């Protein structure tokens, strides 16, 4: 059982929300806006690689490493500027949806936000194997947009699919 398995995510979610209600499903998602930060980080790293002359020395391997490191750094920095970690858990209980930070190392609060399932507006959209979830509390106007994957190659897809199934049943 790995760190991203449904069983581990259920247990981790229950610990974080205090075990007050059974967690029906939990998946790993990220802020939808992190996708933009990743692209910006990759582009910025490419510019630095070209300007520094590393591209000429290492070629496409250096470019690839620089792009990957740039994307990771930009994504983490942007996420933390929004008060979240790169990986978020979306935990579903009978009455609530919880957005939880993961691997905070005490830098950020574990609970990002929670929604009442009875009143929360859930919108799920698709782009290829990506799934975007928008959760909105109509009373307060509070909302969050998340990004997940259903790709068969993703270790997160199975847990995400269970969450998506529960959210689409409403």
N, CA and C of each residue as an Amber inpcrd file, in Angstrom:
protein
   510
   0.8570000  -1.1790000   0.0000000   0.0000000   0.0000000   0.0000000
   0.8940000   1.2310000   0.0000000   0.7980000   2.0320000  -1.0720000
   1.6190000   3.2240000  -1.1900000   0.9610000   4.4480000  -0.5920000
   1.7360000   5.5090000  -0.5150000   1.2820000   6.7680000   0.0700000
   0.0720000   7.3480000  -0.6570000  -0.0770000   7.0290000  -1.9340000
  -1.1790000   7.5740000  -2.7180000  -2.3220000   6.5830000  -2.9240000
  -2.2770000   5.4460000  -2.2390000  -3.3580000   4.4740000  -2.3830000
  -4.6150000   5.0090000  -1.7060000  -5.7600000   4.5190000  -2.1530000
  -7.0330000   4.9680000  -1.5790000  -7.0690000   4.7190000  -0.0640000
  -6.5870000   3.5660000   0.3890000  -6.6000000   3.2640000   1.8250000
  -5.7610000   4.2570000   2.6240000  -4.5740000   4.5760000   2.1200000
  -3.7110000   5.5300000   2.8240000  -4.3120000   6.9370000   2.7980000
  -4.8900000   7.3130000   1.6850000  -5.5130000   8.6370000   1.5940000
  -6.7210000   8.7490000   2.5240000  -7.4910000   7.6800000   2.6430000
  -8.6290000   7.6800000   3.5730000  -8.1410000   7.8550000   5.0120000
  -7.0950000   7.1120000   5.3650000  -6.5460000   7.2000000   6.7270000
  -5.9460000   8.5830000   6.9900000  -5.1840000   9.0990000   6.0460000
  -4.5720000  10.4200000   6.2100000  -5.6480000  11.5040000   6.3470000
  -6.6810000  11.4170000   5.5180000  -7.7770000  12.3870000   5.5850000
  -8.4920000  12.3260000   6.9270000  -8.7720000  11.1330000   7.3960000
  -9.4610000  10.9650000   8.6830000  -8.6430000  11.5820000   9.8120000
  -7.3280000  11.3920000   9.7790000  -6.4630000  11.9970000  10.8040000
  -6.5340000  13.5230000  10.7410000  -6.5020000  14.0570000   9.5440000
  -6.4670000  15.5110000   9.3750000  -7.7920000  16.1930000   9.7480000
  -8.9180000  15.5140000   9.5100000 -10.2050000  16.1350000   9.8380000
 -10.7050000  15.7150000  11.2190000  -9.9180000  14.9160000  11.9160000
 -10.2700000  14.5700000  13.2830000 -11.1180000  13.3280000  13.4280000
 -11.3390000  12.6070000  12.3560000 -12.0510000  11.3430000  12.4470000
 -13.4980000  11.4710000  12.8970000 -14.1090000  12.6530000  12.7290000
 -15.4840000  12.8490000  13.1920000 -16.5030000  12.1050000  12.3430000
 -16.2270000  11.8830000  11.0870000 -17.1270000  11.1550000  10.1980000
 -16.2870000  10.2850000   9.2780000 -16.8220000   9.1370000   8.8940000
 -16.0530000   8.2850000   7.9800000 -15.7860000   8.9890000   6.6470000
 -14.5610000   8.8510000   6.1630000 -14.1960000   9.4150000   4.8650000
 -14.5720000   8.3790000   3.8120000 -15.4400000   8.7660000   2.8970000
 -15.9310000   7.8590000   1.8620000 -14.9460000   7.7130000   0.7090000
 -14.2630000   8.7950000   0.3840000 -13.2910000   8.7910000  -0.7170000
 -12.3290000   9.9450000  -0.5170000 -11.1300000   9.7810000  -1.0470000
 -10.1220000  10.8380000  -0.9830000  -9.2040000  10.6900000  -2.1890000
  -8.8730000  11.8190000  -2.7880000  -7.9840000  11.8190000  -3.9440000
  -7.0260000  12.9790000  -3.8680000  -5.9790000  12.9100000  -4.6790000
  -4.9650000  13.9600000  -4.7350000  -5.2790000  14.8760000  -5.9090000
  -5.3920000  16.1590000  -5.6030000  -5.6670000  17.1660000  -6.6140000
  -4.7160000  18.3280000  -6.4010000  -4.6770000  19.2420000  -7.3330000
  -3.8980000  20.4670000  -7.2100000  -4.7640000  21.6400000  -7.6070000
  -4.3340000  22.8250000  -7.2450000  -5.0520000  24.0080000  -7.7030000
  -5.0240000  24.0400000  -9.2280000  -6.1330000  24.3510000  -9.8310000
  -6.1870000  24.4410000 -11.2920000  -5.1530000  25.4420000 -11.8020000
  -4.9680000  26.5330000 -11.0780000  -4.0420000  27.5760000 -11.5120000
  -2.5770000  27.1360000 -11.4550000  -2.2860000  26.0010000 -10.8320000
  -0.8990000  25.5070000 -10.8030000  -0.4270000  25.0750000 -12.1850000
  -1.3600000  24.7020000 -13.0370000  -0.9970000  24.3030000 -14.4000000
  -0.3050000  25.4710000 -15.1020000  -0.8160000  26.6840000 -14.9030000
  -0.2200000  27.8820000 -15.4930000   1.1640000  28.1340000 -14.9030000
   1.3130000  27.9500000 -13.5880000   2.6070000  28.1610000 -12.9360000
   3.6530000  27.1780000 -13.4780000   3.2420000  25.9400000 -13.7350000
   4.1770000  24.9590000 -14.2850000   4.6940000  25.3990000 -15.6540000
   3.7900000  25.8450000 -16.5020000   4.1810000  26.2840000 -17.8450000
   5.1070000  27.4980000 -17.7580000   4.7670000  28.4520000 -16.8840000
   5.6050000  29.6480000 -16.7240000   6.9880000  29.2660000 -16.2110000
   7.0520000  28.3320000 -15.2700000   8.3420000  27.8860000 -14.7380000
   9.1900000  27.2050000 -15.7910000   8.5500000  26.4120000 -16.6360000
   9.2840000  25.7410000 -17.7200000   9.8350000  26.7690000 -18.7020000
   9.0190000  27.7380000 -19.0480000   9.4570000  28.7670000 -20.0040000
  10.5800000  29.6080000 -19.4200000  10.4460000  29.9920000 -18.1640000
  11.4820000  30.7870000 -17.5000000  12.8000000  30.0410000 -17.4180000
  12.7380000  28.7660000 -17.1120000  13.9560000  27.9700000 -17.0340000
  14.6220000  27.8460000 -18.3960000  13.8170000  27.7440000 -19.4380000
  14.3700000  27.6680000 -20.7920000  15.1150000  28.9460000 -21.1420000
  14.5500000  30.0870000 -20.7690000  15.2080000  31.3740000 -21.0390000
  16.5400000  31.4430000 -20.3070000  16.5520000  31.0150000 -19.0260000
  17.7910000  31.0360000 -18.2370000  18.8150000  30.0910000 -18.8420000
  18.3760000  28.9030000 -19.2530000  19.2780000  27.9270000 -19.8530000
  19.9060000  28.4690000 -21.1390000  19.0830000  29.1100000 -21.9620000
  19.5840000  29.6930000 -23.2120000  20.5420000  30.8540000 -22.9420000
  20.1410000  31.7380000 -22.0260000  20.9460000  32.9340000 -21.7330000
  22.2750000  32.5870000 -21.0800000  22.2930000  31.5250000 -20.2870000
  23.5180000  31.1730000 -19.5760000  24.4800000  30.3570000 -20.4260000
  24.0060000  29.9060000 -21.5620000  24.8580000  29.0970000 -22.4260000
  24.8070000  27.6180000 -22.0780000  24.0210000  27.2340000 -21.0710000
  23.9220000  25.8190000 -20.7040000  23.3170000  24.9930000 -21.8230000
  22.4220000  25.5970000 -22.5870000  21.7920000  24.9020000 -23.7000000
  22.8470000  24.4240000 -24.6940000  23.8100000  25.2680000 -24.9660000
  24.8510000  24.9280000 -25.9340000  25.7410000  23.8060000 -25.4100000
  25.9590000  23.7780000 -24.0810000  26.8350000  22.7650000 -23.4850000
  26.1270000  21.4260000 -23.3610000  24.9370000  21.4330000 -22.7920000
  24.2520000  20.1740000 -22.5030000  23.1670000  19.8040000 -23.4760000
  22.7950000  20.7110000 -24.3450000  21.7720000  20.4290000 -25.3430000
  20.4090000  20.1790000 -24.7330000  19.6690000  19.2820000 -25.3550000
  18.2830000  19.0460000 -24.9490000  18.1760000  18.4160000 -23.5650000
  19.1880000  17.6640000 -23.1320000  19.1570000  17.0870000 -21.7850000
  19.1850000  18.2010000 -20.7450000  20.0710000  19.1570000 -20.9190000
  20.1480000  20.3020000 -19.9990000  18.8590000  21.1050000 -20.0430000
  18.3290000  21.3140000 -21.2390000  17.0600000  22.0400000 -21.3770000
  15.9460000  21.3260000 -20.6330000  15.8820000  20.0160000 -20.7620000
  14.8370000  19.2320000 -20.1040000  14.9420000  19.2930000 -18.5890000
  16.1590000  19.1750000 -18.0840000  16.3730000  19.2510000 -16.6320000
  16.0200000  20.6410000 -16.1280000  16.4720000  21.6750000 -16.8370000
  16.1700000  23.0510000 -16.4340000  14.6690000  23.2990000 -16.4470000
  13.9870000  22.8190000 -17.4730000  12.5330000  23.0150000 -17.5630000
  11.8250000  22.3130000 -16.4110000  12.2350000  21.0860000 -16.1090000
  11.6240000  20.3400000 -15.0090000  11.8370000  21.0120000 -13.6640000
  13.0640000  21.4510000 -13.4070000  13.3540000  22.1400000 -12.1430000
  12.6350000  23.4820000 -12.0620000  12.5770000  24.1850000 -13.1740000
  11.8720000  25.4700000 -13.2040000  10.3920000  25.2980000 -12.9390000
   9.7970000  24.2810000 -13.5490000   8.3670000  24.0180000 -13.3440000
   8.0920000  23.6550000 -11.8930000   8.9300000  22.8080000 -11.3190000
   8.7260000  22.3910000  -9.9210000   8.8650000  23.5660000  -8.9600000
   9.8800000  24.3790000  -9.1650000  10.1020000  25.5270000  -8.2740000
   8.9690000  26.5460000  -8.3920000   8.5670000  26.8420000  -9.6160000
   7.4940000  27.8160000  -9.8210000   6.1750000  27.3130000  -9.2550000
   5.9160000  26.0360000  -9.4390000   4.6780000  25.4540000  -8.9410000
   4.6180000  25.5010000  -7.4210000   5.6950000  25.0990000  -6.7640000
   5.7230000  25.0990000  -5.2960000   5.6020000  26.5270000  -4.7540000
   6.3250000  27.4510000  -5.3390000   6.2840000  28.8420000  -4.8740000
   4.8870000  29.4320000  -5.0510000   4.2710000  29.1820000  -6.1910000
   2.9310000  29.7080000  -6.4230000   1.9240000  29.0820000  -5.4610000
   1.9960000  27.7730000  -5.2930000   1.0650000  27.0910000  -4.3860000
   1.1590000  27.6800000  -2.9850000   2.3690000  27.8060000  -2.4760000
   2.5350000  28.3160000  -1.1110000   2.1070000  29.7790000  -1.0070000
   2.2360000  30.5430000  -2.0780000   1.7590000  31.9330000  -2.0390000
   0.2290000  31.9770000  -1.9260000  -0.4190000  30.8890000  -2.3160000
  -1.8760000  30.7850000  -2.2140000  -2.3120000  30.0860000  -0.9160000
  -1.3270000  29.7210000  -0.0730000  -1.6360000  29.0730000   1.2050000
  -1.8800000  27.5840000   1.1090000  -1.4230000  26.9770000   0.0180000
  -1.6310000  25.5400000  -0.1660000  -0.3320000  24.8440000  -0.5760000
  -0.3530000  23.5370000  -0.4420000   0.7500000  22.7210000  -0.9300000
   0.4440000  22.3120000  -2.3740000   1.4380000  21.8020000  -3.0570000
   1.2480000  21.3910000  -4.4470000   0.2000000  20.2890000  -4.5250000
   0.2940000  19.3290000  -3.6170000  -0.6900000  18.2560000  -3.5630000
  -1.7240000  18.5670000  -2.4920000  -2.9810000  18.5280000  -2.8820000
  -4.0910000  18.7040000  -1.9600000  -4.9110000  17.4240000  -1.9360000
  -5.4770000  17.1240000  -0.7970000  -6.4010000  15.9990000  -0.7050000
  -7.8140000  16.5600000  -0.7450000  -8.6340000  16.0130000  -1.6090000
 -10.0600000  16.3030000  -1.6030000 -10.7170000  15.0850000  -0.9580000
 -11.1930000  15.2640000   0.2810000 -11.8020000  14.1810000   1.0430000
 -13.3090000  14.3730000   1.0790000 -14.0230000  13.2890000   0.8400000
 -15.4830000  13.3180000   0.7980000 -16.0290000  12.5200000   1.9730000
 -16.8480000  13.1720000   2.7900000 -17.5970000  12.4690000   3.8300000
 -19.0730000  12.5610000   3.4400000 -19.9250000  11.9680000   4.2190000
 -21.3470000  12.0020000   3.9000000 -21.8760000  13.4350000   3.8480000
 -21.3790000  14.2980000   4.7350000 -21.9220000  15.6530000   4.8330000
 -21.0060000  16.7600000   4.3340000 -19.7080000  16.4870000   4.1860000
 -18.7620000  17.5520000   3.8440000 -17.7770000  17.1440000   2.7670000
 -17.2130000  18.1840000   2.1300000 -16.0580000  18.0460000   1.2430000
 -14.9390000  18.8390000   1.9030000 -13.7990000  18.2040000   2.1120000
 -12.6730000  18.8590000   2.7620000 -11.5170000  18.9850000   1.7770000
 -10.9260000  20.1690000   1.7150000  -9.6980000  20.3850000   0.9560000
  -8.5900000  20.4700000   2.0000000  -7.6160000  19.5680000   1.9090000
  -6.5660000  19.4400000   2.9140000  -5.1860000  19.5830000   2.2840000
  -4.3160000  20.3290000   2.9490000  -2.9260000  20.3970000   2.5100000
  -2.2430000  19.0850000   2.8190000  -1.2370000  18.7670000   2.0290000
  -0.4750000  17.5410000   2.2140000   0.9970000  17.9010000   2.3690000
   1.6890000  17.2010000   3.2440000   3.1310000  17.4090000   3.4400000
   3.4610000  18.8660000   3.7310000   2.8120000  19.4270000   4.7530000
   3.0010000  20.8400000   5.0630000   4.2740000  21.1230000   5.8450000
   4.8210000  20.1310000   6.5330000   5.9780000  20.3410000   7.4060000
   5.7470000  21.5380000   8.3330000   4.5090000  21.6720000   8.7930000
   4.0870000  22.7340000   9.7160000   4.2150000  24.1420000   9.1340000
   4.3530000  24.2850000   7.8200000   4.4190000  25.6080000   7.1920000
   3.0300000  26.1890000   6.9640000   2.0680000  25.3190000   6.7130000
   0.7220000  25.7470000   6.3540000  -0.3060000  24.9610000   7.1660000
  -1.4820000  25.5220000   7.3000000  -2.5730000  24.8250000   7.9900000
  -2.9530000  23.5760000   7.2030000  -3.3740000  22.5320000   7.9010000
  -3.7680000  21.3090000   7.1960000  -5.1010000  21.4680000   6.4820000
  -6.0670000  22.1510000   7.1160000  -7.3720000  22.3640000   6.4930000
  -7.3270000  23.6450000   5.6690000  -7.5800000  23.5080000   4.3720000
  -7.6190000  24.6680000   3.4850000  -9.0280000  25.2580000   3.5050000
 -10.0210000  24.4140000   3.2800000 -11.4200000  24.8320000   3.3330000
 -12.3020000  23.5990000   3.3500000 -13.5520000  23.8130000   3.7410000
 -14.5090000  22.7200000   3.6610000 -15.8550000  23.2520000   3.1820000
 -16.6310000  22.3570000   2.5860000 -17.9080000  22.7020000   1.9970000
 -18.9690000  21.7270000   2.4870000 -20.1670000  22.2090000   2.6640000
 -21.3180000  21.3740000   2.9890000 -21.7620000  20.7020000   1.6890000
 -21.7930000  19.3720000   1.6520000 -22.1490000  18.6720000   0.4160000
 -23.5650000  18.9740000  -0.0440000 -24.4490000  19.2400000   0.9140000
 -25.8560000  19.4810000   0.5600000 -26.0390000  20.7770000  -0.2260000
 -25.1960000  21.7600000   0.0260000 -25.3700000  23.0570000  -0.6290000
 -24.2610000  23.4130000  -1.6150000 -23.1730000  22.6840000  -1.5860000
 -22.0350000  22.9880000  -2.4640000 -22.3960000  22.7270000  -3.9220000
 -22.0650000  23.6880000  -4.7600000 -22.2360000  23.5150000  -6.2020000
 -20.9510000  22.9100000  -6.7560000 -21.0880000  21.7890000  -7.4310000
 -19.9370000  21.0710000  -7.9800000 -20.0280000  21.0770000  -9.4930000
 -18.9610000  21.5520000 -10.1410000 -18.8800000  21.5280000 -11.5980000
 -17.6300000  20.7400000 -11.9720000 -17.8060000  19.7210000 -12.7970000
 -16.6750000  18.9100000 -13.2530000 -16.5620000  19.0730000 -14.7640000
 -15.3620000  19.4380000 -15.2160000 -15.1290000  19.5570000 -16.6560000
 -13.9110000  18.7240000 -17.0340000 -13.8210000  18.4220000 -18.3220000
 -12.7670000  17.5440000 -18.8250000 -11.9050000  18.2750000 -19.8430000
 -10.6330000  17.9250000 -19.8390000  -9.7180000  18.3330000 -20.9040000
  -8.7450000  17.1710000 -21.0700000  -8.9680000  16.3510000 -22.0710000
  -8.1700000  15.1440000 -22.2310000  -8.3600000  14.2340000 -21.0300000
  -7.2480000  13.8300000 -20.4290000  -7.3130000  12.9740000 -19.2470000
  -7.3730000  13.7790000 -17.9530000  -7.3370000  15.0970000 -18.0780000
  -7.4400000  15.9670000 -16.9020000  -8.9040000  16.1810000 -16.5420000
  -9.1340000  16.3450000 -15.2480000 -10.4570000  16.6930000 -14.7560000
 -10.3220000  17.9360000 -13.8960000 -11.2030000  18.8880000 -14.1150000
 -11.2170000  20.1220000 -13.3450000 -12.4950000  20.1510000 -12.5220000
 -12.3440000  20.4230000 -11.2470000 -13.4780000  20.4720000 -10.3270000
 -13.5660000  21.8800000  -9.7610000 -14.7500000  22.4490000  -9.8610000
 -14.9980000  23.7500000  -9.2420000 -16.0220000  23.5230000  -8.1360000
 -15.6340000  23.8880000  -6.9170000 -16.5190000  23.7880000  -5.7580000
 -16.8860000  25.2010000  -5.3410000 -18.1800000  25.4640000  -5.1950000
 -18.6500000  26.8020000  -4.8390000 -19.6800000  26.7050000  -3.7250000
 -19.5040000  27.5290000  -2.7010000 -20.5040000  27.6870000  -1.6550000
 -21.3660000  28.8750000  -2.0660000 -22.6150000  28.6360000  -2.4890000
 -23.4380000  29.7380000  -2.9920000 -23.7430000  30.7990000  -1.9330000
 -23.7960000  30.4170000  -0.6780000 -24.1140000  31.3830000   0.3800000
 -22.9830000  32.3790000   0.5920000 -21.7420000  31.8740000   0.6500000
 -20.5990000  32.7550000   0.9330000 -19.8660000  33.2070000  -0.3270000
 -20.0780000  32.4860000  -1.4290000 -19.3450000  32.7820000  -2.6540000
 -17.9410000  32.1890000  -2.6610000 -17.5550000  31.5260000  -1.5770000
 -16.2330000  30.9080000  -1.4960000 -16.1470000  29.7810000  -2.5230000
 -15.0030000  29.7050000  -3.2230000 -14.8450000  28.6640000  -4.2290000
 -13.3850000  28.2720000  -4.3750000 -13.2090000  27.0990000  -4.9690000
 -11.8750000  26.6160000  -5.2810000 -11.9770000  25.7930000  -6.5550000
 -10.9420000  25.8790000  -7.3910000 -10.8820000  25.0860000  -8.6090000
  -9.6770000  24.1590000  -8.5260000  -9.9340000  22.8820000  -8.7420000
  -8.9070000  21.8570000  -8.6040000  -8.6880000  21.1240000  -9.9220000
  -7.5300000  20.4970000 -10.0080000  -7.1340000  19.7420000 -11.1910000
  -6.7390000  18.3400000 -10.7440000  -7.2720000  17.3300000 -11.4360000
  -6.9150000  15.9450000 -11.1500000  -6.7030000  15.2030000 -12.4570000
  -6.4020000  13.9170000 -12.3360000  -6.1160000  13.1360000 -13.5320000
  -6.8500000  11.8040000 -13.5010000  -7.2360000  11.3560000 -14.6790000
  -7.8040000  10.0240000 -14.8200000  -6.9230000   9.1680000 -15.7320000
  -5.7310000   9.6640000 -16.0330000  -4.8180000   8.9470000 -16.9240000
  -4.4120000   7.6050000 -16.3440000  -4.4520000   6.5490000 -17.1360000
  -4.1090000   5.2200000 -16.6430000  -2.6540000   5.1090000 -16.1640000
  -1.8080000   6.0210000 -16.5880000  -0.3990000   6.0170000 -16.2060000
  -0.1620000   6.7190000 -14.8700000  -1.1730000   7.4080000 -14.3610000
  -1.0270000   8.1880000 -13.1320000  -1.3330000   7.3440000 -11.8950000
  -0.4360000   7.3980000 -10.9180000  -0.6620000   6.6640000  -9.6690000
  -1.7930000   7.2850000  -8.8630000  -2.2010000   8.4930000  -9.2160000
  -3.2560000   9.2040000  -8.4890000  -4.6390000   8.9720000  -9.0970000
  -4.6960000   8.4250000 -10.2860000  -5.9420000   8.3500000 -11.0490000
  -7.0230000   7.5170000 -10.3730000  -6.6710000   6.4010000  -9.7750000
  -7.6970000   5.5360000  -9.1790000  -8.4150000   6.2420000  -8.0420000
  -7.6610000   6.8690000  -7.1540000  -8.2740000   7.5800000  -6.0320000
  -9.0800000   8.7710000  -6.5390000  -8.5430000   9.4930000  -7.5110000
  -9.2570000  10.6400000  -8.0870000 -10.5840000  10.1940000  -8.7110000
 -10.5710000   9.0440000  -9.3880000 -11.7810000   8.5490000 -10.0490000
 -12.8880000   8.2600000  -9.0380000 -12.5310000   7.7410000  -7.8700000
 -13.5380000   7.4600000  -6.8370000 -14.1630000   8.7680000  -6.3640000
 -13.3480000   9.7820000  -6.1310000 -13.8560000  11.0940000  -5.7110000
 -14.7480000  11.6890000  -6.7910000 -14.2870000  11.6560000  -8.0260000
 -15.0630000  12.2100000  -9.1340000 -16.4120000  11.4980000  -9.2660000
 -16.4170000  10.2040000  -9.0760000 -17.6660000   9.4340000  -9.1570000
 -18.6510000   9.9000000  -8.0790000 -18.1710000  10.0270000  -6.8460000
 -19.0440000  10.4850000  -5.7630000 -19.5700000  11.8980000  -6.0030000
 -18.7160000  12.7680000  -6.5060000 -19.1330000  14.1480000  -6.7470000
 -20.1260000  14.2530000  -7.9090000 -20.0460000  13.3560000  -8.8530000
 -20.9430000  13.4290000 -10.0070000 -22.2900000  12.7680000  -9.7270000
 -22.4220000  12.0580000  -8.6170000 -23.6890000  11.3950000  -8.2730000
 -24.7490000  12.3790000  -7.7920000 -24.3130000  13.5240000  -7.2810000
 -25.2620000  14.4530000  -6.6410000 -26.3240000  14.9700000  -7.5580000
